């Protein structure tokens, strides 16, 4: 009888440990992208590009991006980075594109310095690549086929907060 009780406790403990481990593993991909959190900018003669990211919970980061020239907002984008099970998704809604419906891109590469998201069926962009340069800078590159021709835009973002 004593062996059955010890065995039952051992099984329950093992199951409990496995469940908590799978939950923490489930969040690892989003944790590896925490270097995006904060406020970023790129100033150029074309205008000011800002991007900000904040943590909503253990599986979701929320971001926004603005491109402003003089006092006019030329581009606005609302974004979320969300981990579902062991997959990371980049969902973005761009004002004036895709009937203001979200565009979903799946993560294809993830390491401590690079995040790549792709959706080859999307009009543009088909690929978004974030590359960490340092604690205070990263490069974001959006690319794909636009009007039948390869197109790419690259911005070096500097941390402001």
Beta strands, then each sheet from edge to edge (+ up, - down):
strand 1: 38-44
strand 2: 47-57
strand 3: 60-69
strand 4: 72-84
strand 5: 87-94
strand 6: 103-111
strand 7: 114-118
strand 8: 127-134
strand 9: 137-146
strand 10: 149-159
sheet 1: 1+ 2- 3+ 4- 5+ 6- 7+ 8- 9+ 10- 1+
end
